[in-house]
Structures are given as structure tokens and as C-alpha cells.
Amino acid sequence: MSGIMKAVRLHAFGGPEVLRYEDAPMPNVAAGEVLVRVHAAGLNPPDWYLREGYRALPPEWQPHPDFPLILGSDVSGIVEDVGEGVSDVAVGDAVYAMVRFPEAAMRGGQAYAEYVSVPARELAHKPAAIGHLEAAAAPMSLLTAWQFLIDLGHDAPNPFQDHPHAPVPLAGRTVLVNGAGGGVGHLAVQLARWQGARVIAVASAKNEALMRDLGAEAFIDYGRTPPEDVVRDVDLVLDAVGGRGAARFLKTLKRGGALFPVFPLGFDAQDEAKRLGVTVSSTQVRSSGRQLAEAARLLDDGTIRIVIDSAFPLAEAARAHERAERGGIQGKIVLAAA
């Protein structure tokens, strides 16, 4: 299929104002790929990091993509066409996916568009019980929480450490989730509860009712109480904020416990962790249609649910990025393409 579609494209790095809603060539569908008519696309931190040119990274790590590029990796939509060798989905099927990640982190996953081509192995049938907005909000956040807490699901080299990340048993354990109100955090709370853990949620005050509704047994408003001052002897900390500040959670863990920073860059307390008998581990989320299919059952039966912070038309992607820059996101921001 060939033709012109609408897409949100980036011609240079910069603020939200550089996002242009304009005509773009429709993608071709190669063997093993599926053309999806996008109904919704989800926003994730790598989208605005790439839009800015990953300014926080050392110059030698910053991307040099070919412009124009189309941001975004999370989509939900309807199969429009299938390439040679694809048999698991058919034209007309509703599907959702995280497209070509982590490769998309540095060159865009093409999701902010009316159509996107997706490797068939990266998509799954959309949970029937939820709409396209919720489904598009799920993939990256859900796969991140899943691969940290439930099952890594791949054997690709780990860019953050010299050994694979290994989830730990959660049944009967106490798990603290920092950044619990955000995309990864609110799903991590629910997955940990599903696995039989007692969950302590750390987030801003506005999230307390939501966290308790999602199954957290305890809540800490970090604006009033530093969690590291009041929590001790937990089995696992999943820090969805991460970075250098993750080190403060070492004192909350029992010997033999684990600290999983979702964003490990800047963490520099490995020696202290070793002294305390705490395992520190991280990983890079990767696309997985198989894991999205497993998680779809939990979305269908209501075991986990997706919280939407706000939704914007695809044409107003710049406004959606402005919302992201203001912070305090509860759940996910999405773009409605159809």
C-alpha cells in the first residue's frame, strides 16, 4: 500500500513547538510486518527525550537521526494489511504494540501517525474489554513493569550491567514502588499485588486514593515524608524514577533484598549496596507481542487497569508534550488518531 497520511514529524530537535502535524508517506509493509491503522498512540519519556535530542546524555551518546522522523512507539489500532509470512493476525483485527523498541528510542518508532508498520512478533490482539486509548497507553509501561517484576522474556545483552536482569519472587513479600502514580508505577503496583505482594506506594498526595484503589496497602506522600526515613526491611524497591536518587532506598531494604531502578543512569552506590547485602539490577524494556498477549488477559478480566491522565488529538501532539513537561502525570498521556 502506498500513499499519503497525516503524521506528527520532527525536522529538528527542540521543544514541543518543533512537532509538526503534516503529510507524510505511508509506510511500506515488508515480510513479517503488519500495517496498522492507528486509532491511538501513547506518550512515553523516550518520546520527549528524543524530541530534545537526549540532551542529558554525554555528546558521544546523543542520537544523530535522519530527519524528518516520527516519534512514538505505543499504538492501538486495526490491521489494514499483512506482509508475507504473517498468519497470527488478519485484516480487521484490533491490535496493540510497542513498536521497534529499544531501537525506536534513538530514531523514532513511527507511532504518531495515521498508519504504522509493526513487526508481527511485536503486536498482540487488543484486550476486548478496553478501548483503543487505554490499549495505546499500556505497552511500554506495562512491558517495563512486566519485565522488571514478572518475566524478562528475552536474552538480549543488558546495556546497564554485565548480567541479565532477574525478577524476584513476590508472593508474600513487601514491595515499595516509588513513582507509583506514573505510567510504569501504577502498573507495577497492580502487578505486584496480583503476584501476592504487600505494596507500599510512594507518590504525590493527589495519588493516594488511586493507589489504595489499585491495591496498595500503604501510601507515602513523598512531599510530606521522605520514604527512606520511615520504611525499613522491605524485600524489593521498584524505583520508577531512578537515577542517582535511587540510592536513598538502600536503607529501606532488608539484607538479601533488591533495588530495581527503572532508570539506572547516575546510580553510583553499588559499593554501598554490596556492603548492605542488597542486589541492584536494571534492564532495558524490549518489544514483545508474547508478553502483551499474556498481559491482555489481565486487562480483559480487570486484574489490572490503565489510568489515563489526559488525551489529545494527534494533530495536537505539541500540546500533549507540553502537558508532559508540566509533570505530575497520573497514569498516561495519549493521542487519539481516529
N, C-alpha and C positions, 0 to 999 in steps of 0.2 A: 504494500500500500504506500502511495506517495501523495504528497500534497502539503498544504499549509495549515498550521494550527496556531492557536494562541499559547504563549508561554511567558514566564517571567524570566528574563535573561539579565545576565551580569556582563557588562562590557569593560569594567574596571573595578578594582577593589574600592571599598568605601563604606559609607553609612547606608541606612535604609533607602535613602534617596537614589542610590545607583541602581535599584531594582526596576527594570522596565518591563511593562506588560506589552507585548508586541507579537507580530507574526514571526513564526519560526518554522523550519522544515519539519515535517512529521518524521518520526524515527522509522528506520527500516527494521524488519523483523528477520533476524538470522535464524539458522537452525538451532533448535533447543531454546528458543525465546518465545515470548508471548507479548502481543501488543495489547495494552490495557487502555481503555478509555477511562481516564481519571475522573472520579467523582469527588475525591477529596485527597488532600496531601497534608501530612503532619509536619510541624516545625520541630527541629531539634538543635541543640547547641552547635553541632558541626556546621549547620547552615549559616549561622551568623559568624562563626569563626572564619569560614571560607570567604564569606562576603567581605570581611575585613582584611583578608589576606593572612590570617593566622598571625596577627601582629605580636602575640605574646610568645611565639616561638623564636628560637635563635634564627638569624637570617638564613643559615645553611639548611634549615628545615622548612622554611616557608615555601609555599607552592608557587609554581610558575605555569599556570594552566593556559591552554589556548582559549582566548575569548572569541565570541561570547560563549558563556556557559550557563547551564540551567541548574539551579540549586535543588536540593531536596532529595530524600531517599525513601520516605514513608508514603505509601499510597494505598488507596482502596478504590476499586472500580470494577468495570465489566470487561471481560475478554472480548476484544474486537477481532483478533486474528491470531493464529498459532503458526509457528515455524515448523519446519521439518523435524520429525522425531519427537514431537510433543504429544503425549497421549493422556496425561493426567487431568488436563482441563480442556474445555471446549468453548467455542464461541458462545457468548451469552452468560457464561459463569461469572458469578461475583467472587472477586479475589482480593487479597491484601498482601502486601510485601514490604520488605526493606530492600531497596534496590542497590545492588553492587556496592555493599559496604563491607570493609572499610575503604575500598578504592574511591568511593564517592566523596570521602572526606576531603580529598585534595583536588578533585576535578568536577564535582557535582554529580548527583545521581539522576538528574533529568526529571525529577518528580513534580516540580512546579510548572505543570504543562497540562494541556488537554489530553495528550497521549504520551505513553512511556513504554519502551520495550523493556521487558523483565526476563532474565534467565528463569526458565521454568522451575529450576530447583530452588529458587528463592521465594516463590509465592505459595500461598495456600488458599483454600476456599475461605471466603469471608464468613465469620460466625453469623449465622442466620438471625440470631437474637438481637444483634446490634446494627446500627446504621453505618453508612459509609464514613461519617465524621468520626465516630468512635473508633471504627476499624483503622482509619488512617492515622489516628493518634497513637495507636498501640505499638507498631512493630519495633522501632528502635528501643523505646523504653522497656517494653515487655521482654524483648530478647536480651537486653542488658541485664535486667533483674534475673531472668531465667538462667543465663549463662554464668552469672556470679553465684547464684544460690541453688540452682536445681541441677543443671547439666551443662557442661561446657560444650559438648556436642561437636567438636572438631579437633583436629590435630595440627592446625596451622601453628607456625612458630609464634611465641608470645613476644611482642615488641617491648614489653615492660620488664621482663625478667627472663632468666635463662631456663626456666622450667614451666610446664603447663600450670595454669590455674586449676585448683581442685576445690569444688564446693564441699562444704562440711555438713554432716548430719544436723538436721534442725529439730526433729521431734523431741519435745521435752526440754529444749534449750531456751535460753533467753537471748534475744536478738535486739540490738539497738539499731534503728535506721535513722541516720542523720540526713537532713534534706527530705524528710518524709512527705512534704506537701507537693514536691515536684513530680515530673514525669516518671523517672525511674523510682523515686522514693515511694510514691503512693502505691505502685505495683509491687515493690519489694515488701511492703507491709503486708499486703494481701497474700503474696506467695509464701512468706514465712508463716503466716497464720494457717494457710492451707496445709503446710507441712507439719503443723503441730507445735510451732514455737510460741513462746510468750514474747510479745513485741513491745518495745519501748520506742515511741515515735518522737523525734526531735524536729520541730518546725516552728514557724512563727505562730503567734496566738490565734490568728484567724483560722488556722487549720485544725484546731483542737476537736471541734465537733465532727469534722470529716474523718479525722484519724480514728476517733473512737467508733464511728460508724463503720469504718473499714476493718475494725478488729483489733486495733492497738489497745493493750491493757493498761498502758501508762503513757502519759504525754508530758513532754517538757517544752515549754516556750523558751527558746534559746535567748529571746530578748530580755527575759527576766532572770533566768537561771542558767549559767553555763553547765551543760550536762556533765562535763568532766569533774565538776565539783560535787555532784550528788549521786552519781552512778558508780557502782563497783561490782565486780565479779560477774559481768556478762560473758556469754560464750562467744558471741560474734558481734562485731560492729560492721555494718554496711554503710560506708560514708559516701552518699551520692553527691556530696560537694567535693570532697577530696582535696588534693593539693597539699601544700605544706601544713595546713591546719589540721590535717587528719592525725598528726602525731599526738594531739591532745587527748585522743581517745585511748591511747595505750593504757593509761592509768585506770580506765573503766573496765578493762578486761582481766579475767582470771588467767593464771598461768595455764598454758595449753589452749588459750583462746585464739581467735583470729580477727584480724582487721583487714577488711576489703575496701580500699579506696577506689571508687569508680574512676576518678581522675588522679592517677598516681604521680604525675609530673610535679616536682617540687618537694615530694615527701623525702625527708633526709634523716629519718630516725631509725634506720634499720638496726644500728648497733644497740640502741635502747630497747627495741622490740626483742632482739635476741636475748638481751640481759633479763628481760621480763618473762621470757618464755612464750612470746606471742608470735604467731605466724602472720606475716603481712603478704598479701597476694592480690594481684590485679590481672586484668585481661582486656583485650580489645574485642568489643562486640563484633560479630560477623553475621552476615545474612544466612538465614536457614528457614526454608519453607517447611521442613520437617518439624522444627520446633514451633513454628507458628501454627501448624496443624494441631499439634498437641495442646498448645495454649488455647486454641479456638474452642476446645471443649469446655474449658473453664469459663471463657467469656459467654458461651452459649447457656451454660447452666447457672450463671450468676455467681459462681465462686469468686471470680474477680470482675471488677468493672473499671471502666475508663472514665476518668474525670476530665471534662473539657473546661479549660479556663476561659477561652474565647474563640470565636470563629469569624473569619473574614472571607470575602470573595477572593478568588485567585487574583483578580485584577488589582486588589488592594494588598498585595503581599508586603509592600513597603510599610503599610500601617501595622501589619502583623509583626514585622520585625521591630517596629517602634514599641509595640506592646512588650515584646521580649526584652528590649533594652531597659524598660522600666523595672523589670524584675518582679519578685513576689508572685511568680506564676504558680497557680494552683492547678496541678494536672498538666494538660497540654493545650497548645495553641494549634489551630487547624485552619486550612484553606479549603473553601468549597469551590470546586471547579465545575460542578454541574448540578 
